[in-house]
């Protein structure tokens, strides 16, 4: 293995970020160069909770992901997609996982992230028209912009209505960063979702290796 003269210093910068309450490092050329290397290697991300701070990928690896609690039942074929846990419940678990001082900011994104409750529309008084499936998930990571409070990306597995790719996974950061994976079947979409959950934390750029395209 080739010797990396920066490895020891970069490791010390990672340690410094993790033990600094602000996630900050000195503004000197050597530290800023180390940050560039660490960001390029996807080892540190801009911190969503601390202005001008950073968070390490290894610290986010301890953060949980959130998705429908009965997702395994769907994957096993024991329930239909329409029976998945509602997005409001998934979002609620995410909010309550955060420190108390960050929950209000997360709540401010509820409508954007979790959406409005689905109301089924009666038709011909005998049948019920169901909206397309749209199931929320949140994973630790970052995009071109920081994530939501707690450094979370949010996404959904959903029906598109398209004939060629009727299912998709979309993932977003806290601003305009977005990435998309289109799937020919629910089975393929679920397999990709499992791959995403197992790969977190990550930057959205890294998702290109999993077949996503940045939007």
MDTraj code that builds the backbone (N, CA, C; nanometers):
import mdtraj as md
import numpy as np

residues = "UNK UNK UNK UNK UNK UNK UNK UNK UNK UNK UNK UNK UNK UNK UNK UNK UNK UNK UNK UNK UNK UNK UNK UNK UNK UNK UNK UNK UNK UNK UNK UNK UNK UNK UNK UNK UNK UNK UNK UNK UNK UNK UNK UNK UNK UNK UNK UNK UNK UNK UNK UNK UNK UNK UNK UNK UNK UNK UNK UNK UNK UNK UNK UNK UNK UNK UNK UNK UNK UNK UNK UNK UNK UNK UNK UNK UNK UNK UNK UNK UNK UNK UNK UNK UNK UNK UNK UNK UNK UNK UNK UNK UNK UNK UNK UNK UNK UNK UNK UNK UNK UNK UNK UNK UNK UNK UNK UNK UNK UNK UNK UNK UNK UNK UNK UNK UNK UNK UNK UNK UNK UNK UNK UNK UNK UNK UNK UNK UNK UNK UNK UNK UNK UNK UNK UNK UNK UNK UNK UNK UNK UNK UNK UNK UNK UNK UNK UNK UNK UNK UNK UNK UNK UNK UNK UNK UNK UNK UNK UNK UNK UNK UNK UNK UNK UNK UNK UNK UNK UNK UNK UNK UNK UNK UNK UNK UNK UNK UNK UNK UNK UNK UNK UNK UNK UNK UNK UNK UNK UNK UNK UNK UNK UNK UNK UNK UNK UNK UNK UNK UNK UNK UNK UNK UNK UNK UNK UNK UNK UNK UNK UNK UNK UNK UNK".split()
xyz = np.array([
    [0.0847, -0.1191, 0.0000],
    [0.0000, 0.0000, 0.0000],
    [0.0885, 0.1245, 0.0000],
    [0.0651, 0.2191, -0.0932],
    [0.1500, 0.3379, -0.0989],
    [0.1364, 0.4225, 0.0276],
    [0.2446, 0.4844, 0.0675],
    [0.2456, 0.5669, 0.1876],
    [0.1766, 0.6995, 0.1602],
    [0.0868, 0.7392, 0.2478],
    [0.0165, 0.8672, 0.2365],
    [0.0703, 0.9619, 0.3425],
    [0.1455, 1.0643, 0.3022],
    [0.2051, 1.1547, 0.4016],
    [0.1028, 1.2373, 0.4780],
    [-0.0207, 1.2434, 0.4247],
    [-0.1236, 1.3233, 0.4911],
    [-0.2133, 1.2426, 0.5839],
    [-0.1986, 1.1113, 0.5825],
    [-0.2937, 1.0257, 0.6530],
    [-0.3015, 1.0564, 0.8021],
    [-0.1883, 1.0708, 0.8674],
    [-0.1884, 1.0934, 1.0122],
    [-0.2513, 1.2279, 1.0468],
    [-0.2180, 1.3303, 0.9692],
    [-0.2750, 1.4622, 0.9967],
    [-0.4257, 1.4632, 0.9704],
    [-0.4673, 1.4008, 0.8605],
    [-0.6101, 1.3954, 0.8293],
    [-0.6870, 1.3210, 0.9390],
    [-0.6265, 1.2169, 0.9939],
    [-0.6901, 1.1437, 1.1032],
    [-0.7061, 1.2333, 1.2258],
    [-0.6068, 1.3162, 1.2515],
    [-0.6155, 1.4066, 1.3666],
    [-0.7235, 1.5124, 1.3443],
    [-0.7448, 1.5528, 1.2193],
    [-0.8506, 1.6491, 1.1889],
    [-0.9883, 1.5845, 1.2099],
    [-1.0033, 1.4592, 1.1693],
    [-1.1280, 1.3870, 1.1967],
    [-1.1561, 1.3830, 1.3464],
    [-1.0546, 1.3500, 1.4254],
    [-1.0704, 1.3448, 1.5711],
    [-1.1082, 1.4816, 1.6268],
    [-1.0458, 1.5859, 1.5730],
    [-1.0734, 1.7218, 1.6195],
    [-1.2189, 1.7604, 1.5933],
    [-1.2687, 1.7292, 1.4743],
    [-1.4078, 1.7609, 1.4397],
    [-1.5043, 1.6896, 1.5338],
    [-1.4771, 1.5641, 1.5607],
    [-1.5681, 1.4860, 1.6457],
    [-1.5690, 1.5325, 1.7900],
    [-1.4594, 1.5898, 1.8371],
    [-1.4503, 1.6293, 1.9780],
    [-1.4678, 1.7789, 1.9992],
    [-1.4865, 1.8529, 1.8902],
    [-1.5092, 1.9968, 1.9005],
    [-1.6603, 2.0214, 1.9020],
    [-1.7143, 2.0904, 2.0052],
    [-1.8594, 2.1128, 2.0124],
    [-1.9174, 2.1826, 1.8892],
    [-1.8353, 2.2602, 1.8178],
    [-1.8831, 2.3313, 1.6996],
    [-1.8496, 2.2574, 1.5698],
    [-1.7781, 2.1452, 1.5801],
    [-1.7410, 2.0719, 1.4599],
    [-1.6514, 2.1522, 1.3684],
    [-1.5715, 2.2405, 1.4262],
    [-1.4896, 2.3324, 1.3474],
    [-1.3423, 2.2974, 1.3579],
    [-1.2641, 2.3487, 1.2612],
    [-1.1184, 2.3324, 1.2637],
    [-1.0555, 2.4694, 1.2388],
    [-0.9290, 2.4884, 1.2768],
    [-0.8632, 2.6173, 1.2547],
    [-0.8632, 2.6577, 1.1074],
    [-0.8735, 2.7890, 1.0837],
    [-0.8732, 2.8402, 0.9463],
    [-0.7292, 2.8688, 0.9059],
    [-0.6559, 2.7632, 0.8818],
    [-0.5184, 2.7741, 0.8342],
    [-0.5067, 2.6885, 0.7087],
    [-0.4105, 2.7172, 0.6226],
    [-0.3981, 2.6413, 0.4974],
    [-0.3887, 2.4906, 0.5176],
    [-0.3126, 2.4468, 0.6187],
    [-0.2957, 2.3021, 0.6358],
    [-0.4268, 2.2352, 0.6762],
    [-0.5034, 2.2980, 0.7648],
    [-0.6306, 2.2404, 0.8069],
    [-0.7338, 2.2456, 0.6945],
    [-0.7365, 2.3560, 0.6201],
    [-0.8309, 2.3672, 0.5095],
    [-0.7987, 2.2677, 0.3980],
    [-0.6706, 2.2428, 0.3754],
    [-0.6325, 2.1406, 0.2770],
    [-0.6780, 2.0023, 0.3229],
    [-0.6646, 1.9772, 0.4538],
    [-0.7098, 1.8485, 0.5066],
    [-0.8608, 1.8345, 0.4899],
    [-0.9353, 1.9424, 0.5139],
    [-1.0805, 1.9383, 0.4951],
    [-1.1166, 1.9058, 0.3509],
    [-1.0446, 1.9641, 0.2566],
    [-1.0712, 1.9361, 0.1155],
    [-1.0495, 1.7888, 0.0846],
    [-0.9420, 1.7328, 0.1385],
    [-0.9141, 1.5909, 0.1146],
    [-1.0226, 1.5032, 0.1791],
    [-1.0605, 1.5377, 0.3008],
    [-1.1601, 1.4577, 0.3718],
    [-1.2971, 1.4668, 0.3066],
    [-1.3318, 1.5848, 0.2564],
    [-1.4606, 1.5988, 0.1874],
    [-1.4583, 1.5227, 0.0550],
    [-1.3466, 1.5291, -0.0151],
    [-1.3363, 1.4565, -0.1422],
    [-1.3456, 1.3063, -0.1201],
    [-1.2982, 1.2597, -0.0047],
    [-1.3040, 1.1165, 0.0291],
    [-1.4361, 1.0800, 0.0971],
    [-1.5281, 1.1777, 0.1091],
    [-1.6596, 1.1569, 0.1717],
    [-1.6472, 1.1126, 0.3176],
    [-1.5456, 1.1639, 0.3865],
    [-1.5279, 1.1321, 0.5277],
    [-1.5840, 1.2401, 0.6190],
    [-1.6036, 1.3609, 0.5672],
    [-1.6684, 1.4677, 0.6434],
    [-1.7703, 1.5375, 0.5547],
    [-1.8770, 1.5859, 0.6178],
    [-1.9830, 1.6592, 0.5480],
    [-2.0041, 1.7927, 0.6187],
    [-2.0603, 1.8894, 0.5451],
    [-2.1047, 2.0116, 0.6100],
    [-2.2130, 1.9779, 0.7107],
    [-2.2054, 2.0347, 0.8306],
    [-2.2981, 1.9997, 0.9388],
    [-2.4275, 2.0794, 0.9279],
    [-2.5413, 2.0101, 0.9297],
    [-2.6717, 2.0761, 0.9216],
    [-2.7066, 2.1498, 1.0501],
    [-2.6422, 2.1171, 1.1594],
    [-2.6814, 2.1707, 1.2901],
    [-2.5891, 2.2798, 1.3430],
    [-2.4740, 2.2974, 1.2799],
    [-2.3786, 2.3957, 1.3308],
    [-2.3235, 2.4757, 1.2141],
    [-2.3506, 2.6043, 1.2114],
    [-2.3060, 2.6906, 1.1024],
    [-2.1548, 2.6851, 1.0881],
    [-2.1099, 2.6598, 0.9662],
    [-1.9670, 2.6501, 0.9331],
    [-1.8980, 2.5331, 1.0026],
    [-1.9767, 2.4407, 1.0564],
    [-1.9189, 2.3230, 1.1200],
    [-1.9218, 2.2027, 1.0272],
    [-1.8605, 2.0947, 1.0730],
    [-1.8535, 1.9711, 0.9949],
    [-1.8901, 1.8532, 1.0835],
    [-1.9312, 1.7469, 1.0189],
    [-1.9628, 1.6235, 1.0884],
    [-1.8960, 1.5097, 1.0129],
    [-1.8480, 1.4090, 1.0832],
    [-1.7776, 1.2998, 1.0168],
    [-1.8733, 1.1868, 0.9797],
    [-1.8382, 1.1173, 0.8740],
    [-1.9185, 1.0025, 0.8308],
    [-1.9186, 0.8941, 0.9376],
    [-1.8069, 0.8765, 1.0060],
    [-1.8012, 0.7699, 1.1058],
    [-1.8889, 0.8001, 1.2258],
    [-1.9101, 0.9296, 1.2577],
    [-2.0025, 0.9611, 1.3674],
    [-2.1468, 0.9406, 1.3217],
    [-2.1780, 0.9731, 1.1966],
    [-2.3138, 0.9526, 1.1456],
    [-2.3468, 0.8054, 1.1288],
    [-2.2452, 0.7209, 1.1207],
    [-2.2702, 0.5767, 1.1084],
    [-2.3416, 0.5214, 1.2305],
    [-2.3392, 0.5968, 1.3398],
    [-2.4096, 0.5541, 1.4620],
    [-2.5547, 0.6011, 1.4643],
    [-2.5939, 0.6822, 1.3660],
    [-2.7303, 0.7350, 1.3627],
    [-2.8246, 0.6353, 1.2970],
    [-2.9473, 0.6226, 1.3471],
    [-3.0423, 0.5280, 1.2876],
    [-3.1018, 0.5823, 1.1587],
    [-3.1519, 0.4935, 1.0755],
    [-3.2335, 0.5315, 0.9606],
    [-3.3794, 0.5119, 0.9981],
    [-3.4687, 0.5760, 0.9222],
    [-3.6114, 0.5672, 0.9497],
    [-3.6870, 0.5329, 0.8219],
    [-3.7777, 0.4386, 0.8323],
    [-3.8613, 0.3983, 0.7198],
    [-3.9860, 0.3339, 0.7767],
    [-4.0764, 0.2927, 0.6926],
    [-4.1988, 0.2297, 0.7413],
    [-4.1640, 0.1117, 0.8312],
    [-4.2236, 0.1081, 0.9485],
    [-4.1908, 0.0051, 1.0455],
    [-4.2261, -0.1348, 0.9999],
    [-4.3208, -0.1444, 0.9069],
    [-4.3604, -0.2760, 0.8559],
    [-4.3076, -0.3013, 0.7152],
    [-4.1962, -0.2361, 0.6821],
    [-4.1370, -0.2548, 0.5492],
    [-4.0981, -0.4002, 0.5252],
    [-4.0467, -0.4677, 0.6286],
    [-4.0087, -0.6083, 0.6122],
    [-4.1293, -0.6940, 0.5749],
    [-4.2465, -0.6578, 0.6278],
    [-4.3680, -0.7319, 0.5944],
    [-4.4024, -0.7160, 0.4468],
    [-4.3795, -0.5964, 0.3938],
    [-4.4048, -0.5729, 0.2516],
    [-4.3059, -0.6510, 0.1662],
    [-4.1783, -0.6474, 0.2055],
    [-4.0754, -0.7178, 0.1298],
    [-4.1034, -0.8677, 0.1276],
    [-4.1562, -0.9194, 0.2399],
    [-4.1880, -1.0617, 0.2494],
    [-4.3186, -1.0975, 0.1793],
    [-4.3921, -0.9949, 0.1343],
    [-4.5170, -1.0204, 0.0632],
    [-4.6362, -1.0475, 0.1523],
    [-4.6239, -1.0149, 0.2825],
    [-4.7339, -1.0436, 0.3754],
    [-4.8366, -0.9306, 0.3833],
    [-4.8002, -0.8115, 0.3332],
    [-4.8949, -0.7003, 0.3273],
    [-4.8824, -0.6337, 0.1911],
    [-4.9807, -0.5549, 0.1544],
    [-4.9733, -0.4755, 0.0333],
    [-4.9108, -0.3405, 0.0619],
    [-4.8635, -0.2732, -0.0420],
    [-4.7958, -0.1448, -0.0244],
    [-4.8866, -0.0409, 0.0407],
    [-5.0166, -0.0513, 0.0171],
    [-5.1095, 0.0463, 0.0740],
    [-5.1190, 0.0343, 0.2265],
    [-5.0685, -0.0758, 0.2844],
    [-5.0760, -0.0972, 0.4292],
    [-4.9515, -0.0493, 0.5031],
    [-4.8566, 0.0105, 0.4326],
    [-4.7345, 0.0583, 0.4968],
    [-4.7646, 0.1658, 0.6012],
    [-4.6793, 0.1734, 0.7034],
    [-4.6925, 0.2763, 0.8063],
    [-4.7019, 0.4142, 0.7409],
    [-4.7934, 0.4994, 0.7859],
    [-4.8070, 0.6339, 0.7278],
    [-4.6807, 0.7176, 0.7467],
    [-4.6595, 0.8103, 0.6539],
    [-4.5412, 0.8963, 0.6600],
    [-4.5353, 0.9780, 0.7887],
    [-4.6509, 1.0179, 0.8402],
    [-4.6524, 1.0992, 0.9624],
    [-4.5881, 1.0253, 1.0789],
    [-4.6123, 0.8954, 1.0891],
    [-4.5531, 0.8173, 1.1968],
    [-4.4029, 0.8027, 1.1812],
    [-4.3568, 0.7842, 1.0584],
    [-4.2128, 0.7732, 1.0317],
    [-4.1431, 0.9039, 1.0679],
    [-4.2035, 1.0159, 1.0255],
    [-4.1449, 1.1467, 1.0546],
    [-4.1436, 1.1731, 1.2044],
    [-4.2479, 1.1308, 1.2733],
    [-4.2558, 1.1516, 1.4177],
    [-4.1413, 1.0806, 1.4893],
    [-4.1098, 0.9593, 1.4466],
    [-3.9994, 0.8850, 1.5090],
    [-3.8663, 0.9550, 1.4833],
    [-3.8495, 1.0093, 1.3633],
    [-3.7278, 1.0853, 1.3312],
    [-3.7149, 1.2064, 1.4232],
    [-3.8213, 1.2851, 1.4362],
    [-3.8161, 1.4059, 1.5190],
    [-3.7797, 1.3711, 1.6633],
    [-3.8405, 1.2674, 1.7180],
    [-3.8166, 1.2328, 1.8582],
    [-3.6792, 1.1707, 1.8814],
    [-3.6091, 1.1345, 1.7738],
    [-3.4722, 1.0840, 1.7895],
    [-3.3722, 1.1975, 1.8070],
    [-3.4135, 1.3200, 1.7750],
    [-3.3238, 1.4355, 1.7785],
    [-3.3150, 1.4945, 1.9181],
    [-3.2045, 1.5621, 1.9505],
    [-3.1993, 1.6383, 2.0760],
    [-3.3130, 1.7400, 2.0790],
    [-3.3624, 1.7703, 2.1960],
    [-3.4800, 1.8566, 2.2106],
    [-3.4640, 1.9900, 2.1394],
    [-3.3426, 2.0459, 2.1399],
    [-3.3229, 2.1784, 2.0828],
    [-3.3287, 2.1791, 1.9291],
    [-3.3288, 2.0621, 1.8666],
    [-3.3334, 2.0575, 1.7199],
    [-3.4707, 2.0168, 1.6661],
    [-3.5610, 1.9814, 1.7543],
    [-3.6895, 1.9274, 1.7096],
    [-3.7783, 2.0323, 1.6442],
    [-3.7771, 2.1549, 1.6956],
    [-3.8623, 2.2592, 1.6377],
    [-3.8230, 2.2865, 1.4921],
    [-3.6948, 2.2912, 1.4646],
    [-3.6490, 2.3141, 1.3270],
    [-3.6924, 2.1990, 1.2370],
    [-3.6825, 2.0758, 1.2883],
    [-3.7249, 1.9604, 1.2090],
    [-3.8757, 1.9654, 1.1848],
    [-3.9523, 2.0035, 1.2858],
    [-4.0972, 2.0130, 1.2712],
    [-4.1359, 2.1124, 1.1625],
    [-4.0546, 2.2144, 1.1456],
    [-4.0815, 2.3133, 1.0426],
    [-4.0734, 2.2580, 0.9015],
    [-4.0150, 2.1387, 0.8865],
    [-4.0039, 2.0757, 0.7544],
    [-4.1037, 1.9614, 0.7356],
    [-4.1933, 1.9442, 0.8317],
    [-4.2833, 1.8286, 0.8288],
    [-4.3635, 1.8211, 0.6990],
    [-4.4247, 1.9314, 0.6579],
    [-4.5113, 1.9277, 0.5407],
    [-4.4318, 1.8957, 0.4146],
    [-4.3130, 1.9526, 0.4024],
    [-4.2288, 1.9272, 0.2850],
    [-4.1827, 1.7821, 0.2822],
    [-4.1427, 1.7306, 0.3978],
    [-4.0832, 1.5967, 0.4038],
    [-4.1885, 1.4866, 0.4068],
    [-4.2846, 1.4990, 0.4974],
    [-4.3835, 1.3923, 0.5155],
    [-4.5082, 1.4110, 0.4324],
    [-4.5332, 1.5332, 0.3858],
    [-4.6509, 1.5582, 0.3040],
    [-4.7786, 1.5634, 0.3847],
    [-4.8883, 1.5795, 0.3145],
    [-5.0199, 1.5838, 0.3784],
    [-5.0747, 1.4422, 0.3930],
    [-5.1610, 1.4194, 0.4904],
    [-5.2255, 1.2874, 0.5022],
    [-5.3025, 1.2546, 0.3749],
    [-5.3011, 1.1275, 0.3374],
    [-5.3736, 1.0833, 0.2188],
    [-5.5205, 1.0625, 0.2536],
    [-5.6085, 1.1223, 0.1756],
    [-5.7510, 1.1018, 0.1934],
    [-5.8041, 1.0279, 0.0715],
    [-5.8596, 0.9094, 0.0918],
    [-5.9118, 0.8315, -0.0193],
    [-6.0453, 0.8899, -0.0656],
    [-6.0656, 0.8858, -0.1954],
    [-6.1834, 0.9463, -0.2550],
    [-6.2823, 0.8383, -0.2974],
    [-6.4041, 0.8487, -0.2493],
    [-6.5077, 0.7524, -0.2894],
    [-6.5479, 0.7790, -0.4335],
    [-6.5728, 0.6706, -0.5066],
    [-6.6123, 0.6840, -0.6454],
    [-6.7229, 0.5833, -0.6745],
    [-6.8319, 0.6306, -0.7323],
    [-6.9477, 0.5479, -0.7634],
    [-7.0066, 0.4820, -0.6379],
    [-6.9745, 0.5361, -0.5220],
    [-7.0302, 0.4910, -0.3935],
    [-6.9975, 0.3460, -0.3592],
    [-6.9330, 0.2741, -0.4482],
    [-6.9079, 0.1321, -0.4222],
    [-6.7597, 0.0983, -0.4209],
    [-6.6767, 0.1838, -0.4775],
    [-6.5335, 0.1572, -0.4836],
    [-6.4585, 0.2737, -0.4223],
    [-6.3327, 0.2500, -0.3873],
    [-6.2479, 0.3553, -0.3326],
    [-6.1264, 0.3710, -0.4225],
    [-6.1024, 0.4939, -0.4641],
    [-5.9867, 0.5235, -0.5483],
    [-5.8688, 0.5580, -0.4583],
    [-5.7620, 0.4798, -0.4669],
    [-5.6462, 0.5022, -0.3807],
    [-5.5406, 0.5851, -0.4525],
    [-5.4803, 0.6781, -0.3776],
    [-5.3674, 0.7516, -0.4326],
    [-5.2484, 0.6580, -0.4488],
    [-5.1547, 0.6971, -0.5341],
    [-5.0335, 0.6179, -0.5534],
    [-4.9567, 0.6043, -0.4221],
    [-4.8890, 0.4934, -0.4048],
    [-4.8065, 0.4705, -0.2858],
    [-4.6911, 0.5701, -0.2836],
    [-4.6634, 0.6258, -0.1647],
    [-4.5553, 0.7225, -0.1474],
    [-4.5066, 0.7065, -0.0041],
    [-4.4002, 0.6269, 0.0175],
    [-4.3558, 0.5923, 0.1525],
    [-4.2220, 0.6571, 0.1857],
    [-4.2194, 0.7301, 0.2952],
    [-4.1043, 0.8101, 0.3378],
    [-3.9930, 0.7257, 0.3991],
    [-3.8676, 0.7695, 0.3790],
    [-3.7550, 0.7180, 0.4558],
    [-3.6549, 0.8308, 0.4782],
    [-3.5768, 0.8217, 0.5854],
    [-3.4727, 0.9192, 0.6175],
    [-3.3451, 0.8443, 0.6517],
    [-3.2329, 0.8914, 0.5966],
    [-3.1040, 0.8264, 0.6198],
    [-2.9988, 0.9330, 0.6494],
    [-2.9020, 0.9022, 0.7354],
    [-2.7967, 1.0000, 0.7628],
    [-2.7101, 1.0225, 0.6395],
    [-2.6757, 1.1500, 0.6164],
    [-2.5922, 1.1828, 0.5020],
    [-2.6056, 1.3287, 0.4647],
    [-2.5563, 1.3635, 0.3467],
    [-2.5604, 1.5020, 0.2986],
    [-2.5622, 1.5019, 0.1472],
    [-2.6048, 1.6148, 0.0917],
    [-2.6034, 1.6316, -0.0531],
    [-2.5140, 1.7483, -0.0891],
    [-2.5426, 1.8157, -0.2007],
    [-2.4692, 1.9392, -0.2303],
    [-2.4867, 2.0410, -0.1178],
    [-2.5994, 2.0286, -0.0472],
    [-2.6278, 2.1103, 0.0710],
    [-2.6352, 2.0178, 0.1920],
    [-2.6228, 2.0726, 0.3142],
    [-2.6392, 1.9874, 0.4328],
    [-2.7773, 1.9232, 0.4350],
    [-2.7931, 1.8239, 0.5215],
    [-2.9209, 1.7557, 0.5332],
    [-3.0158, 1.8271, 0.6275],
    [-3.1204, 1.7581, 0.6658],
    [-3.2147, 1.8072, 0.7654],
    [-3.1481, 1.8042, 0.9032],
    [-3.2109, 1.8625, 1.0072],
    [-3.1549, 1.8526, 1.1419],
    [-3.1165, 1.7089, 1.1765],
    [-2.9992, 1.6953, 1.2404],
    [-2.9468, 1.5617, 1.2673],
    [-2.8652, 1.5076, 1.1517],
    [-2.8545, 1.5873, 1.0429],
    [-2.7808, 1.5472, 0.9220],
    [-2.8461, 1.4276, 0.8526],
    [-2.9727, 1.4493, 0.8158],
    [-3.0491, 1.3463, 0.7472],
    [-3.0886, 1.3885, 0.6065],
    [-3.0759, 1.2957, 0.5142],
    [-3.1388, 1.3076, 0.3833],
    [-3.2769, 1.2446, 0.3942],
    [-3.3708, 1.2942, 0.3154],
    [-3.5032, 1.2316, 0.3156],
    [-3.5399, 1.1902, 0.1740],
    [-3.6161, 1.0838, 0.1665],
    [-3.6556, 1.0340, 0.0359],
    [-3.7827, 0.9544, 0.0453],
    [-3.8233, 0.9002, -0.0669],
    [-3.9443, 0.8188, -0.0693],
    [-3.9349, 0.7150, -0.1789],
    [-4.0025, 0.6046, -0.1563],
    [-4.0242, 0.5041, -0.2587],
    [-4.1686, 0.5249, -0.3031],
    [-4.1903, 0.5396, -0.4332],
    [-4.3236, 0.5796, -0.4769],
    [-4.3569, 0.5276, -0.6162],
    [-4.4851, 0.5223, -0.6417],
    [-4.5354, 0.4875, -0.7737],
    [-4.5340, 0.6123, -0.8618],
    [-4.4841, 0.5979, -0.9843],
    [-4.4743, 0.7125, -1.0740],
    [-4.5920, 0.7229, -1.1701],
    [-4.6559, 0.6101, -1.1963],
    [-4.7612, 0.6093, -1.2964],
    [-4.7086, 0.5911, -1.4370],
    [-4.5748, 0.5891, -1.4532],
    [-4.5154, 0.5713, -1.5858],
    [-4.5177, 0.4242, -1.6252],
    [-4.5343, 0.3969, -1.7525],
    [-4.5439, 0.2591, -1.7983],
    [-4.4096, 0.1877, -1.7935],
    [-4.3024, 0.2555, -1.8342],
    [-4.1715, 0.1905, -1.8413],
    [-4.1046, 0.1770, -1.7049],
    [-4.1208, 0.2767, -1.6189],
    [-4.0605, 0.2740, -1.4844],
    [-4.1668, 0.3153, -1.3834],
    [-4.2545, 0.2226, -1.3458],
    [-4.3672, 0.2578, -1.2591],
    [-4.3311, 0.2854, -1.1138],
    [-4.2075, 0.2553, -1.0737],
    [-4.1635, 0.2807, -0.9363],
    [-4.0338, 0.3615, -0.9367],
    [-4.0119, 0.4379, -0.8301],
    [-3.8906, 0.5194, -0.8217],
    [-3.8545, 0.5449, -0.6764],
    [-3.7275, 0.5808, -0.6560],
    [-3.6794, 0.6300, -0.5276],
    [-3.6199, 0.7679, -0.5527],
    [-3.6667, 0.8659, -0.4786],
    [-3.6098, 0.9996, -0.4852],
    [-3.5530, 1.0371, -0.3506],
    [-3.4368, 1.1027, -0.3504],
    [-3.3697, 1.1407, -0.2254],
    [-3.3304, 1.2883, -0.2346],
    [-3.3474, 1.3618, -0.1229],
    [-3.3256, 1.5062, -0.1207],
    [-3.2430, 1.5477, 0.0009],
    [-3.1708, 1.6606, -0.0145],
    [-3.1074, 1.7216, 0.1021],
    [-3.1994, 1.8319, 0.1535],
    [-3.1473, 1.9277, 0.2282],
    [-3.2333, 2.0298, 0.2889],
    [-3.2718, 2.1411, 0.1927],
    [-3.2105, 2.1417, 0.0734],
    [-3.2382, 2.2505, -0.0199],
    [-3.2758, 2.1934, -0.1564],
    [-3.1939, 2.2187, -0.2590],
    [-3.2313, 2.1780, -0.3944],
    [-3.1570, 2.0554, -0.4444],
    [-3.0787, 1.9923, -0.3587],
    [-3.0099, 1.8705, -0.3997],
    [-3.1077, 1.7547, -0.4115],
    [-3.1037, 1.6813, -0.5227],
    [-3.1969, 1.5701, -0.5426],
    [-3.1336, 1.4649, -0.6324],
    [-3.1721, 1.3401, -0.6103],
    [-3.1235, 1.2298, -0.6921],
    [-3.2364, 1.1288, -0.7082],
    [-3.2323, 1.0514, -0.8183],
    [-3.3456, 0.9668, -0.8540],
    [-3.2996, 0.8313, -0.9051],
    [-3.3722, 0.7267, -0.8650],
    [-3.3535, 0.5925, -0.9198],
    [-3.4893, 0.5444, -0.9692],
    [-3.4973, 0.5017, -1.0933],
    [-3.6222, 0.4533, -1.1510],
    [-3.6182, 0.3015, -1.1618],
    [-3.7286, 0.2365, -1.1285],
    [-3.7325, 0.0904, -1.1213],
    [-3.8502, 0.0355, -1.2012],
    [-3.8320, -0.0809, -1.2629],
    [-3.9394, -0.1406, -1.3420],
    [-4.0450, -0.2128, -1.2588],
    [-4.0161, -0.2349, -1.1289],
    [-4.1113, -0.3084, -1.0460],
    [-4.0935, -0.2691, -0.9000],
    [-4.1959, -0.2997, -0.8200],
    [-4.1869, -0.2761, -0.6764],
    [-4.0738, -0.3586, -0.6160],
    [-4.0559, -0.4812, -0.6614],
    [-3.9489, -0.5667, -0.6104],
    [-3.8132, -0.5012, -0.6303],
    [-3.7889, -0.4468, -0.7489],
    [-3.6611, -0.3807, -0.7767],
    [-3.6451, -0.2544, -0.6924],
    [-3.7533, -0.1806, -0.6752],
    [-3.7469, -0.0586, -0.5949],
    [-3.7161, -0.0909, -0.4492],
    [-3.7783, -0.1962, -0.3962],
    [-3.7530, -0.2363, -0.2574],
    [-3.6102, -0.2849, -0.2382],
    [-3.5580, -0.3577, -0.3365],
    [-3.4200, -0.4051, -0.3279],
    [-3.3244, -0.2867, -0.3253],
    [-3.3533, -0.1845, -0.4059],
    [-3.2674, -0.0655, -0.4071],
    [-3.2787, 0.0105, -0.2762],
    [-3.3996, 0.0177, -0.2196],
    [-3.4162, 0.0850, -0.0911],
    [-3.3349, 0.0152, 0.0166],
    [-3.3361, -0.1158, 0.0196],
    [-3.2557, -0.1899, 0.1170],
    [-3.1072, -0.1584, 0.0989],
    [-3.0636, -0.1479, -0.0263],
    [-2.9233, -0.1159, -0.0540],
    [-2.8893, 0.0237, -0.0023],
    [-2.9805, 0.1175, -0.0198],
    [-2.9600, 0.2536, 0.0288],
    [-2.9488, 0.2552, 0.1809],
    [-3.0410, 0.1876, 0.2482],
    [-3.0408, 0.1854, 0.3942],
    [-2.9131, 0.1228, 0.4487],
    [-2.8644, 0.0186, 0.3811],
    [-2.7430, -0.0492, 0.4260],
    [-2.6170, 0.0321, 0.3977],
    [-2.6242, 0.1269, 0.3036],
    [-2.5062, 0.2034, 0.2619],
    [-2.4869, 0.3320, 0.3409],
    [-2.5885, 0.3766, 0.4132],
    [-2.5796, 0.5029, 0.4872],
    [-2.4763, 0.4939, 0.5991],
    [-2.4079, 0.6061, 0.6293],
    [-2.4258, 0.7393, 0.5709],
    [-2.3512, 0.7540, 0.4390],
    [-2.3949, 0.8532, 0.3591],
    [-2.3311, 0.8764, 0.2297],
    [-2.3636, 1.0180, 0.1835],
    [-2.2902, 1.0621, 0.0834],
    [-2.3276, 1.1841, 0.0128],
    [-2.4107, 1.1427, -0.1073],
    [-2.4961, 1.2314, -0.1546],
    [-2.5795, 1.1995, -0.2695],
    [-2.4943, 1.1688, -0.3924],
    [-2.3786, 1.2284, -0.4007],
    [-2.2874, 1.2013, -0.5119],
    [-2.2482, 1.0538, -0.5157],
    [-2.2316, 0.9940, -0.3982],
    [-2.1939, 0.8534, -0.3916],
    [-2.3041, 0.7613, -0.4433],
    [-2.4283, 0.8089, -0.4441],
    [-2.5395, 0.7254, -0.4880],
    [-2.5343, 0.6951, -0.6373],
    [-2.4533, 0.7689, -0.7116],
    [-2.4383, 0.7381, -0.8541],
    [-2.3853, 0.5966, -0.8728],
    [-2.3043, 0.5503, -0.7784],
    [-2.2518, 0.4137, -0.7865],
    [-2.3610, 0.3102, -0.7669],
    [-2.4760, 0.3506, -0.7108],
    [-2.5891, 0.2595, -0.6904],
    [-2.6939, 0.2747, -0.8001],
    [-2.6614, 0.3513, -0.9052],
    [-2.7536, 0.3653, -1.0165],
    [-2.8441, 0.4861, -1.0115],
    [-2.8255, 0.5727, -0.9134],
    [-2.9038, 0.6967, -0.9077],
    [-2.8454, 0.8010, -1.0009],
    [-2.9280, 0.8931, -1.0429],
    [-2.8791, 1.0079, -1.1201],
    [-2.9143, 1.1357, -1.0478],
    [-2.8173, 1.2280, -1.0428],
    [-2.8383, 1.3554, -0.9779],
    [-2.9274, 1.4432, -1.0662],
    [-3.0181, 1.5146, -1.0030],
    [-3.1115, 1.6004, -1.0763],
    [-3.0699, 1.7474, -1.0679],
])
top = md.Topology()
chain = top.add_chain()
for i, resn in enumerate(residues, 1):
    res = top.add_residue(resn, chain, resSeq=i)
    for name in ("N", "CA", "C"):
        top.add_atom(name, md.element.get_by_symbol(name[0]), res)
traj = md.Trajectory(xyz[None], top)
